[in-house]
Amino acid sequence: MILVMGLQKTGQSITDYLTKKDRSYCVYDKKEEVLLRYEVLGIKTYKDDEPITDRSIDLVVKSPGIPPYEPHIKYFKSKGIRVISDVEFFYMEFKPKNIIAITGTNGKTTTTEMVYELLKKREPVLAGNIGMTIFSNDMDRDRDDIYVFELSSFQLENTDTFRPRVAVLLNIEEDHLDWHGSFENYKKAKYKIFKNQRPGDALIISADHINESEIRTAADIYKLSLDKKEGMNAYLDGDDVVFDINDFKKRVPISKLRYKEKHNIINFMAAVLAASFYELTDEMLDDFLGTFRLDYHRVEFVDEVSGVTFIDDSKATNPSATVSAIMSTPENTTLLLGGFDKKTDFTDLIKLGGEKVKSMIFFGDINGKLKETADKLEVMNYFMADRLIDAFTKAVEISEPGDTVLLSPGASSFDEFKGYEERGDYFKELVRELKDGTIKRI
């Protein structure tokens, strides 16, 4: 018997699949109203802290958001019952041969989208942490199809046999320590992306961010760098990005890239290296260079109001993502920094903010921690605010024509919003109201 834990988008897609296959399962969720759908169908349901003692349960498929310290999860593991993620379950069910799996603390969504767009003519399936569930009903699966998966540490944590043909590991910085318990645990989860790879499989890493000496894999390793050339399969040579991997050899002028920030050049390098394993042609690369656009909320220009530029980088939910954003914005920038505390260290970010930006405004659940860090470092260019609206109002007050206001929070949004998208949309709405002279959200 399979127990599906967590019945949001991921869990529902799995139960739909199991129903379609006429497989026996039971479900768990904290919300009673969600369980009603299954009770009507005669499916056994469990809720809240109700004990789950059905001895026929021999496999638990849990949603990524359920942490390893959740009491039911701890119970199942103590009984030797296998607990897996949707990614592992997908691999068990279909054993696909052509998975490109991308992970990293930062840049994984952009890189995943780039790989998908580069290979669009090959009709790949896009899914994972990027928003499309792996068990989406509209997927016609075939072992020979190309699957492009963005994978979070939450999904990788509970994989045992998952094996991508091509794995991309962009970077690892402190993040989600509240969930994993330690940085070492977080790294171990990320490293599972290459754990089961074999000779002939490919692992692509950024040599600027990943310590190769820590990598233990049977896969062939391919490397990229902005700083080094020797031994690299993608590197900078003057004003060109150079690719040299197997039979794929190409020079791409940086001038052809729509997004020229350092972190996006790295994402581009990784995406092209990954796509090169699937007959990437010059025509496909040229089409990509002419049409690719980043998603919303990633260092996205919103508007200019009274000479002040507003940038939405709400997707920056950890300090290292905000560091990247700061490095691509002018020095006369006011940084809006704050949100929900994931137990990450802000020391390096605050230190950089003290040197690189005009001012910082700390807001949200984490504002006290940010203030304490700044005071320890003797960084003085900050202001305090409660909510995002308060931080925005203060930023408008202190900004002058020619300045930039950057929302790059460095933390998750769950103290005030449902997700980074809602936070970014709210910021954009405030900018629109400022432009129209109708701000009323005080």
N, C-alpha and C positions, 0 to 999 in steps of 0.2 A: 504493500500500500504506500502511495506517495502522499506526503503532507506538503501542501503549498502554503508557505507562511508569508503573509503580506499580500493584500489584494488590491493594490493600486494598479497602475498600468502594466507593470511587469508581471505581477502575479495573475492578473486577469487574462493576459495573453497566454500564460502557461495553462491555466485551467481551461481556456477555450480550446487549446490544442489537445489536452487530455480528453476533453469531452468529445471532440471530433474523432479521436482515435478509440473512443469507447474504453478508456482506461480508468481503473478505480483510483479515487483520490479523496482526501479530506482537506479541509482548509482551516487556516487561523488568521484572524485579524482583530485589531483592537476595537474596530467600529462595528457596532451591532447592525447598523443599517446596511453596511456592505455585505454582511453575512446573510441577510434575508434572501438575496438572490439565490444563494446556494441551498438554503433551507427549503425553499419552494421546490427545488429540483431533487430533494431528498439526499443531498450531500451532507455528510457529517461535518459540523462546524465547531470550532473552539474560539473563545474570545478572552481578551485581557489575561489575567493570571490563572485562568482555569487550567488545572492539570491536564496534560495530554498523555494519557496512559494506554492508548490503543496499541497492543502488542504486535499488531499486524503492520505497523508503520516501520518500513525498513529503509526509506529514503526521504530526506527533507530537502525541498527546493525552496530557498528563501529569497526574498527580495533584497536587493543590495543595501537598502537603508537599515535593515535590522542588524544591530551590532553583535559582535561575537560574545559580549558579556550579557546578552539578553537571557533571562533565566531558562526559558525553554531550550534555547540553543545549547546552553551549558549542560542541561539535563541530557539532551540527545547525544552530545559528544561523550558524556560520561558513560553512556550505555553502549558506546561503540556504533551508534547509528550515523550513517553518512549524511553530512550536511553540505549541500552544494549550491552554487549560484545558477542563474539562468544560462550563463555562458557555458558552464560545464555540462548542464543538462542538454543544451543544444548540441554540443559536441558528441555526447554519448548517443544521442538519438540519430544523428545524421552522418557523423564522421566525414565532414567535408574536407576535400584535399587542398583547397585554395583559399585559406584565410590569411588576410593581411590584418594584423592586430596592432593597434597603436595605443601606447600609454605614455605617461609622463605627468609630472605635477602641473606643468603649463604647456600650452601649445597643442595638446592632443586633439582638440576639436578642430582647430584650423588645419592641422596636418591631415586628419581623417577626411575632412571636406576636400582638401587638395588632391589626395589620392583618388577619391571618388570621381572628382571632376576630370582628372588626368585620364582615368580609365573608363570614362562614360561610354565610349563606343564599344567597350567589352561588356556592357550591361551588368555591372557589379551590383551586389546587394549591400546597402548601407544600413547599419544598425548598431545597437549597443548604447553606450552612455550618451550618445549624441542626440537621443530623443526618440528614435524609432526602436521599439522593442524587438529583440532577436526572434521572438516567437509571434511576430505580427502575422495576422491571418492572410494578408495579401502577398506573402512571400511564397513563390513557387520554388521550392528548394530542390537542388540537384547537387550531387557530390562534386560535379565538375564546375559548378558556378564559382565565381569570384566573390568572396565576402569581405567587406571592408568594415572592421569593427573598431570603434573607440571603446576602450575598456578602462574602467576606474579601478582603483585599488580595492574598493568594496566588492566588485565583481571577481577580480583575480584572487582575492583572499580565499574564496571557497571553490577553487579549481584543483583537480587532481590529475586528470589525463589530458586536459586541453592542450592542443598542439597547433599553433599557426605555422603555415609555411614561411611567412614573412612576419617578423616581429619588429616593431619600432619602439625603442626606449629613448625618449627625448631628454629627460632630465629628472632628477629627484631632489626636491627641496622639502623642508618640513611642512607638513599639511595633515589634516585629519588625525592629529595625535589624540584627540579626545575619543576617537572611534577605535584606533589601532592600539592605543596605550603607550606606544613609544615610537621613535623614529626608526629604530631597527625593525620593528614589526611592520611598519609602513613600507620600508624598503623590501623586506622579504615578500610582501604581497605583490609589489611591483615586479620583482624578479621572477615571479611565477609565469610571466609572459613567455619566458624562454626555457623554463624548467624542463619541458618534455620535448624540446626541439632535437632533431637528429642531424647527422652530417648531410649536407645538401640543402637543409633549411637555412634561412637567412635571418640574422639578427643585426639590425641597423641601430647604431648608437651615435650620439653626439660626443665626440672625444673631448669637447670643451666642458661637458657637464657630467659625464659618467666615468667613474673610475674603473677602467677595464680590468684592473687586477682583482676586483671583487666579482667579476662575471665568471660563472662556472656553467658552461654550456657546450654541447656537442655541435651546435650550429656554426656555420661560417659567419664570421663577424665582419661587417662592413662599417666604415667610420666616416664621419663628416666633421668639418671644423671650419670656423671662421679665422682661426689664428695659425693653424698648421697646414702644411702641404704634404710632407713626407708620410707615406703610408695611408693617406686619406683617399677615399673614393669620391668625395665631394669636398671642394675647397674653393677659396677665393684666390684669384690670380689677377691682380690689378683691378680692373672694372668688370671682370667676368666671374661668373660662377662656373666652375669646371666640374664635369662629371666623368669619372673613369671607373666603370664597374662592368666587369665581364666584357660583353660586346657593345655595351652602351657607352659611347664616348661623345661628349657634347660640351660646347661652351655657350653659355647664355649671358649676354650683357645684362648687368644689373639695371641698366636703363629700361629694359623690357619688363621688369617686375613692377607690378602695381603697388606692392607693399615692400618698402625698402628698409624697414627697421631690422635691426640685427636679428631679433627673435623670429621675425617672419622669413628672413633669408634662411635661417636654420630649418624652419618648418618646410620651406620650399625644397631645400636640399633633401631632407628626409623623405618627403613625399615622392620626389622624382626617383630617388634610389629605390623606394618600395615599388613604385609603378614599373620600373625598368624590368622587373622579373616577369612582367606580363605583356611583353611585346609592345612597349611604349614607342610610338613612332614620332618622327619630327612633326608631322601634321597634328597629331594629338597634343603634343607639347605646345605648338604654336596656337592651337585653338584655346588651350587652357590659359596661356599668357594674355590672350585677347579678351577673355570673357570672365575669368574668375573674380568673384567678389566675396569679401569676408562677411560673416554673419553679423547681426546686430550686437551691440554692447561690448565690442572689442576695440578699444581705442577708436571709437566711432565719433566723427565730427557730427555735432547736433545742430549748432547754429552759432551765429555771431550776433550779439545784442549789445548795442552801444559801444562797439569796438572790442568787446570781451568775447573770446572764443570759448565755447562749452564743449567738452569732450566726455563721452560716456564710455567708461571701461568697467562697467558693473560686473563683467565676467571675471575680473581680477578678484578671486576669492581667497588668495593667500599672499603673503608678503612678497615672494619672489615674482609673482605676476605683476604686482604694483611696481617693483623695481624696474622691470622691463618697460612699463608704461612711462615711468619718470624719465628714463634714458632717451625716450623718443619725443619728449615734450620740451618746450623752451623753459629757461630758468625763471621767467616771470610767471610762474604757474602757482595757483593755489590748489592744493591737493585735499580732497575730501576723503578722509581715511576713517574707517570704523565699521561696526557691524557686530556679528555674533562671535564669541570667543571659541576658537577651535584648539586652544592651548598651544598655539604656535608662538615662536619667538620673533619679535618685531625689532630687535636691536639694530640689525644691519639696515633695515628699511628706514627707521627713524634717523639713524646716523646719515644716511644718504639724503633723506629729506631735509635735514638740517643744512646740508651743503648745496643741494641741487635746486630746491624749489623756493619760491618767494615766501610761502607760508603753508602750514598744514592746519586743517580743522578736524579735530578728533570728535567723532559722534558715535552714538549707539551704545550697545551693551559693553563694548570693549574700550570706551573712551578713557576710563580711569586707568586701565592697564597701559594704554598708549601714553598717557600723561606721566605715569610713573617711570616708564622707560625713557621718555624724553628728558625728564628731570635728572635722572641718573647720568645721562650722557651730556647734560648741560646744553641740550638743544632748546633754544628759546623761541623759535619762530612758529609757535602754534597757538591755536585758539580752541576753546572747548565748546561743544554743542551737545544737545540731547538727541534729537532726531535728525534725520536727513534734511527735513525742511529747515531746521534751525541752522544746520551747517551750510545749506545752500544760501539762506538769507544772509549769513555772515560773509560768505564768499562774495556775494554781490556787493555788499557794503564796502569791502576793502579792495575790490578790484578796480583797476583803471583801464582806459582804452589801451589795447595792445596786450593785455594780460590774458591768461588762459585759466579756466576753471576745469579741473580734471577730477571726475568721479572715478577713483580707482581704489576701492575700499580695503583691499588686502584681507578681507574677512568675509565669511558667508553672511547671508541676508536675513537669517531666520529670527532675529530679534524683532524685526519690524515688517518683514515682507515674506511672501511665500517662496521666493526664489530670486536669483540675480536678475532674471528677465523683468519681473515686476518692479524691482528696485530701479533698474535702468529705465523702464518705461515711465516710472514716476518722476525720475530726474528730467527726462525729456519733456514731460508735461509741465514741470516747473519752468523750464526754459521757455516753452511756448507761452505760458501765462506771463512770464516776465516780459517777453517781447510784446505781448498784447496789452500789457499793463493791467492784468486781471488777477495777479497772485492773491489768493485768499485762503491758503491752506495753513495759516498760522495757528 
